[in-house]
Amino acid sequence: MKKLKIGIIGTGNISQQHAAAYLDDERCELYALCDIDEEILAAKGKLYHIDRLYTDCNKMLAELPELDAVSVCTWNAAHAPCTIAALDAGKHVFCEKPMAMSTAEAEEMRAHAKKAGKLLGLGFVRRFGKDADLARALIQEGKLGKIYYAKAAYNRRNGSPGGWFENKARAGGGPLIDLGVHIIDLVRYIAGNPRPVSVYGATYSLLRDREIVDLPAYLASRPDAPVSDVEDLATAMIRFSDGMILQAETSYKLYTGDDCNRVELFGTKGGISIDPDLSLHTSAAGKLAEMSFPFPAAYGPESYAQEVKSFISAIVDGTPLRADADDGVEMMKILDAIYLSAETGHEVIL
């Protein structure tokens, strides 16, 4: 079988997960790398034994027509232009989350994918966790009944990555567009992908200049952002077409006891909590009952490998993408609405 030739655009932290998955998949060959930072690019080329190195994705696409697909792992502002360039060059694209900087950009990306007849996969990695698989199975078995309410929180005590993550022009926002996208999409996916219909949100930028030196924090690969102008906390209430309400909150920095990454869904027959293991809360013989699953159910490095392998399977075998352009557009509608609601102080109807 002819191996797919893969390029990666953007060689920062998240690209390592993509590269590892491609290198481990016998159906493809990691063929070329592109990054605007020549030093990091050279280091990654040496690490992966690749000498097809580019600082301009358009040049890479023009000079390597043999490329079959690319992963877009840049900062958020470059997602749309790099993805569109690759699609127009006839390549399948796997784009990291968030899909874009706005709904308008996301819809343009989707339109180019349809016109090119190429796949556009999205990096919603929480869809590939064991917790998501198990939760969906329990719901499909009717264990929760009708789901009417959900809560999700992804909060860090000291988790601002710095660098471009703090620069609105590059990131599009702060923890909402970086972390919140994970938990909002996970709830929507578990619940069967209901359509968002209205949003009320608020954002705060009150701890932007706080510095804590005794706690470790995830750091951007390039600590070069000249400004810090994104929110440090966002909260929202999202109403969906099936009647479910999701209360979501996310923060880079918060005065709280512990970091939190928790999702809860509540139905008429039972509830599910993921924190990080999955528990089913239900009733039997008129008494409340709880079932906890003994294995670590949350996502991990293997989830990143699975989402990339799923993208390759979609190209090779035609299997459906678990997260496609439509999912990315719906997420951007939610994120845009939260930021707009925060700005205006009013509910946004979608």
C-alpha positions as CSV (number, residue, x, y, z in Angstrom):
1,M,0.0,0.0,0.0
2,K,1.2,3.5,-0.9
3,K,1.9,5.5,2.2
4,L,0.3,8.8,2.7
5,K,2.8,11.7,2.8
6,I,2.0,14.0,5.7
7,G,3.1,17.6,6.5
8,I,2.8,19.4,9.8
9,I,2.3,23.2,9.8
10,G,3.3,24.6,13.2
11,T,5.9,22.7,15.3
12,G,5.0,23.9,18.8
13,N,4.0,21.7,21.7
14,I,0.8,20.2,20.3
15,S,2.5,19.1,17.1
16,Q,4.5,16.6,19.1
17,Q,1.3,14.5,19.6
18,H,0.6,14.6,15.9
19,A,4.1,13.7,14.9
20,A,4.2,10.8,17.3
21,A,0.9,9.4,16.0
22,Y,2.0,9.7,12.3
23,L,5.4,8.1,13.0
24,D,3.6,5.2,14.7
25,D,1.2,4.6,11.9
26,E,2.5,2.4,9.1
27,R,-0.1,3.8,6.6
28,C,1.7,7.2,6.5
29,E,5.0,8.9,6.3
30,L,5.9,12.1,8.2
31,Y,7.2,13.9,5.1
32,A,7.6,17.7,5.8
33,L,7.5,20.3,8.5
34,C,6.7,24.0,8.4
35,D,7.1,26.7,11.1
36,I,7.9,30.5,11.2
37,D,10.5,29.9,13.9
38,E,13.6,28.6,12.2
39,E,15.3,27.5,15.4
40,I,12.4,25.3,16.6
41,L,11.9,24.1,13.0
42,A,15.5,22.9,12.7
43,A,15.3,21.2,16.0
44,K,12.2,19.3,15.1
45,G,13.6,18.4,11.7
46,K,16.7,16.9,13.4
47,L,14.5,15.1,16.0
48,Y,12.3,13.5,13.3
49,H,15.0,13.1,10.7
50,I,13.2,15.3,8.2
51,D,15.0,17.7,5.9
52,R,12.0,19.0,4.0
53,L,11.7,22.1,6.2
54,Y,9.8,25.3,5.4
55,T,9.0,28.7,7.0
56,D,6.1,29.4,4.6
57,C,3.3,26.9,4.3
58,N,2.4,28.2,0.8
59,K,5.9,27.5,-0.4
60,M,5.7,24.0,1.1
61,L,2.4,23.3,-0.5
62,A,3.6,24.6,-3.9
63,E,6.9,22.7,-3.8
64,L,5.5,19.4,-2.5
65,P,2.5,18.5,-4.6
66,E,3.0,14.9,-3.5
67,L,1.7,15.7,0.0
68,D,-1.5,13.9,0.8
69,A,-2.5,15.6,4.0
70,V,-1.4,18.1,6.6
71,S,-1.9,18.8,10.3
72,V,-2.3,22.5,11.2
73,C,-0.9,23.0,14.7
74,T,-0.2,26.8,14.6
75,W,-1.5,29.4,16.9
76,N,-5.2,30.0,16.4
77,A,-5.0,33.1,14.1
78,A,-3.2,31.0,11.5
79,H,-5.6,28.1,11.5
80,A,-7.9,29.4,8.8
81,P,-5.3,30.7,6.3
82,C,-3.1,27.6,6.6
83,T,-6.1,25.2,6.4
84,I,-7.6,27.0,3.4
85,A,-4.3,27.1,1.6
86,A,-3.8,23.3,2.1
87,L,-7.4,22.5,1.1
88,D,-7.1,24.6,-2.1
89,A,-3.8,22.8,-2.8
90,G,-5.8,19.5,-2.7
91,K,-4.7,18.2,0.7
92,H,-6.8,16.7,3.4
93,V,-6.5,18.7,6.7
94,F,-6.5,17.9,10.3
95,C,-6.8,21.2,12.2
96,E,-6.2,21.6,15.9
97,K,-8.9,23.2,18.1
98,P,-10.3,25.8,18.1
99,M,-11.2,25.6,14.4
100,A,-10.7,29.3,13.9
101,M,-10.9,32.8,15.3
102,S,-14.6,33.3,14.5
103,T,-17.6,31.6,13.0
104,A,-17.1,33.4,9.8
105,E,-13.6,32.0,9.4
106,A,-14.9,28.5,10.3
107,E,-17.6,28.6,7.7
108,E,-15.1,29.7,5.1
109,M,-12.9,26.8,6.0
110,R,-15.8,24.4,5.7
111,A,-16.8,25.8,2.3
112,H,-13.2,25.4,1.0
113,A,-13.2,21.7,2.2
114,K,-16.5,21.0,0.4
115,K,-15.3,22.8,-2.8
116,A,-12.0,20.8,-2.8
117,G,-13.7,17.5,-1.9
118,K,-11.2,17.0,0.9
119,L,-11.6,16.0,4.5
120,L,-11.4,18.6,7.3
121,G,-11.0,17.0,10.7
122,L,-11.0,18.9,14.0
123,G,-8.8,18.3,17.1
124,F,-11.5,17.7,19.7
125,V,-9.4,15.2,21.5
126,R,-11.8,14.6,24.4
127,R,-14.1,12.7,22.0
128,F,-11.4,10.0,21.9
129,G,-11.2,9.4,25.6
130,K,-12.4,6.2,27.2
131,D,-14.7,8.4,29.3
132,A,-16.5,9.7,26.2
133,D,-17.0,6.2,24.8
134,L,-18.3,4.8,28.1
135,A,-20.6,7.8,28.8
136,R,-22.1,7.6,25.3
137,A,-22.7,3.9,25.7
138,L,-24.5,4.4,29.1
139,I,-26.7,7.1,27.5
140,Q,-27.5,5.0,24.5
141,E,-28.5,2.2,26.9
142,G,-31.0,4.6,28.5
143,K,-29.2,4.8,31.9
144,L,-29.7,8.5,32.2
145,G,-33.1,8.9,30.6
146,K,-33.7,12.4,29.2
147,I,-30.7,14.7,29.9
148,Y,-31.8,18.1,30.9
149,Y,-28.8,19.7,32.7
150,A,-25.0,19.6,32.6
151,K,-22.1,21.3,34.4
152,A,-18.6,21.5,33.2
153,A,-15.5,23.2,34.7
154,Y,-11.9,23.4,33.5
155,N,-10.1,25.6,36.0
156,R,-6.4,26.0,36.8
157,R,-4.9,27.6,39.9
158,N,-1.8,28.7,37.9
159,G,-2.1,27.5,34.4
160,S,-1.7,30.4,32.0
161,P,0.7,29.2,29.2
162,G,1.9,32.7,28.5
163,G,3.4,33.4,25.0
164,W,0.8,33.6,22.2
165,F,-1.9,32.2,24.5
166,E,-2.1,35.5,26.2
167,N,-2.3,37.5,23.0
168,K,-5.8,38.0,21.7
169,A,-4.6,38.8,18.2
170,R,-3.0,35.4,17.9
171,A,-5.2,33.3,20.2
172,G,-8.6,34.9,19.8
173,G,-9.3,34.7,23.5
174,G,-8.0,33.1,26.7
175,P,-9.1,30.0,28.6
176,L,-12.5,29.9,27.0
177,I,-11.2,29.4,23.5
178,D,-8.3,27.2,24.7
179,L,-9.7,25.1,27.6
180,G,-13.4,25.7,27.5
181,V,-13.7,24.3,24.0
182,H,-12.7,20.9,25.4
183,I,-15.4,20.6,28.1
184,I,-18.1,22.3,26.1
185,D,-17.5,19.9,23.1
186,L,-17.3,16.9,25.4
187,V,-20.7,17.6,26.9
188,R,-22.2,18.2,23.5
189,Y,-20.7,15.0,22.1
190,I,-21.8,12.8,25.0
191,A,-25.3,14.2,24.8
192,G,-25.6,13.5,21.1
193,N,-24.5,16.8,19.5
194,P,-27.6,18.9,20.2
195,R,-27.6,22.3,18.5
196,P,-26.9,25.4,20.6
197,V,-29.8,27.9,20.5
198,S,-28.9,30.6,23.1
199,V,-26.0,31.7,25.3
200,Y,-25.5,34.0,28.3
201,G,-21.8,34.5,29.2
202,A,-19.4,36.6,31.2
203,T,-15.7,37.0,31.2
204,Y,-13.2,38.5,33.7
205,S,-9.6,39.8,33.4
206,L,-8.9,40.6,37.0
207,L,-5.9,38.4,37.7
208,R,-4.0,39.0,34.5
209,D,-0.8,40.3,36.2
210,R,-0.8,37.9,39.1
211,E,2.5,35.9,39.3
212,I,2.8,32.7,41.3
213,V,6.3,31.1,41.3
214,D,5.8,28.0,43.5
215,L,3.3,26.2,41.3
216,P,4.2,24.6,37.9
217,A,2.3,25.8,34.9
218,Y,2.0,24.6,31.3
219,L,4.1,27.0,29.1
220,A,3.9,28.0,25.5
221,S,6.8,26.9,23.3
222,R,7.6,30.6,22.5
223,P,7.2,33.0,25.5
224,D,7.2,36.0,23.2
225,A,3.8,37.6,23.5
226,P,4.2,41.4,23.9
227,V,0.9,41.8,25.6
228,S,-1.5,40.0,27.9
229,D,-5.0,41.0,26.8
230,V,-7.2,37.9,27.1
231,E,-9.7,36.9,29.8
232,D,-8.5,34.9,32.8
233,L,-12.0,33.5,33.5
234,A,-15.1,32.8,31.5
235,T,-18.5,31.4,32.5
236,A,-21.5,30.7,30.4
237,M,-25.0,29.2,30.4
238,I,-25.7,27.5,27.1
239,R,-29.2,26.3,26.0
240,F,-29.5,23.5,23.4
241,S,-32.2,22.5,21.0
242,D,-33.2,19.4,23.0
243,G,-33.8,21.5,26.1
244,M,-30.5,20.7,27.9
245,I,-28.8,23.5,29.7
246,L,-25.0,23.5,30.2
247,Q,-23.3,25.7,32.8
248,A,-19.6,25.9,31.9
249,E,-16.7,27.8,33.5
250,T,-13.0,27.9,32.7
251,S,-10.0,29.8,34.0
252,Y,-6.2,30.0,33.6
253,K,-5.8,31.3,37.1
254,L,-8.2,31.1,40.0
255,Y,-7.9,31.3,43.8
256,T,-9.1,27.8,44.5
257,G,-7.9,24.7,46.2
258,D,-7.2,22.5,43.3
259,D,-7.1,22.4,39.5
260,C,-10.4,21.1,38.2
261,N,-11.4,19.3,35.0
262,R,-14.9,18.0,35.7
263,V,-17.9,17.2,33.6
264,E,-21.4,16.3,34.9
265,L,-24.6,15.4,33.0
266,F,-28.0,14.9,34.8
267,G,-31.0,13.0,33.4
268,T,-34.4,11.8,34.6
269,K,-33.0,8.3,35.4
270,G,-29.4,9.0,36.4
271,G,-26.4,11.1,36.1
272,I,-22.7,10.9,35.1
273,S,-19.7,12.6,36.5
274,I,-16.2,12.6,35.0
275,D,-13.6,13.8,37.5
276,P,-11.4,12.3,35.9
277,D,-12.8,8.8,36.4
278,L,-16.4,8.1,35.4
279,S,-19.1,7.5,37.9
280,L,-22.8,6.6,37.2
281,H,-25.3,7.9,39.7
282,T,-28.7,6.2,39.6
283,S,-31.4,4.6,41.8
284,A,-32.5,1.1,42.5
285,A,-35.2,-0.3,44.7
286,G,-36.1,3.2,45.9
287,K,-32.5,4.0,47.0
288,L,-29.8,6.1,45.5
289,A,-27.0,4.0,44.0
290,E,-23.6,4.8,42.5
291,M,-21.3,2.8,40.2
292,S,-17.7,3.8,39.8
293,F,-15.5,2.4,37.1
294,P,-12.2,1.2,38.3
295,F,-10.1,2.1,35.3
296,P,-8.8,5.6,34.5
297,A,-11.4,6.7,32.1
298,A,-10.2,10.2,31.1
299,Y,-8.3,11.0,28.0
300,G,-4.5,10.9,27.8
301,P,-1.7,10.7,25.2
302,E,-3.4,7.7,23.6
303,S,-6.4,9.8,22.8
304,Y,-4.2,12.2,20.7
305,A,-2.9,9.1,18.9
306,Q,-6.4,7.8,18.3
307,E,-7.7,11.0,16.8
308,V,-4.8,11.2,14.4
309,K,-5.2,7.6,13.4
310,S,-8.9,8.1,13.0
311,F,-8.1,11.0,10.5
312,I,-5.8,8.6,8.6
313,S,-8.6,5.9,8.6
314,A,-11.0,8.5,7.2
315,I,-8.7,9.1,4.3
316,V,-7.7,5.5,3.6
317,D,-10.9,3.6,4.4
318,G,-13.6,6.3,4.2
319,T,-14.6,5.9,7.9
320,P,-16.6,8.9,9.2
321,L,-14.7,11.6,11.0
322,R,-15.6,11.7,14.7
323,A,-15.2,15.5,14.7
324,D,-15.7,17.3,11.4
325,A,-16.1,20.8,10.0
326,D,-19.7,21.0,11.1
327,D,-18.7,20.3,14.7
328,G,-16.1,23.0,14.5
329,V,-18.6,25.6,13.1
330,E,-21.1,24.8,15.9
331,M,-18.4,25.3,18.5
332,M,-17.3,28.6,17.0
333,K,-20.9,29.8,17.2
334,I,-20.9,29.0,20.9
335,L,-17.6,30.7,21.6
336,D,-18.5,33.8,19.6
337,A,-21.8,34.0,21.4
338,I,-20.2,33.8,24.8
339,Y,-17.7,36.6,24.0
340,L,-20.5,38.7,22.5
341,S,-22.8,38.1,25.5
342,A,-19.9,39.0,27.9
343,E,-19.3,42.3,25.9
344,T,-23.0,43.3,25.7
345,G,-24.3,41.9,29.0
346,H,-27.2,40.3,27.2
347,E,-28.3,36.8,26.1
348,V,-27.3,36.0,22.5
349,I,-29.8,34.0,20.4
350,L,-28.2,31.7,17.8
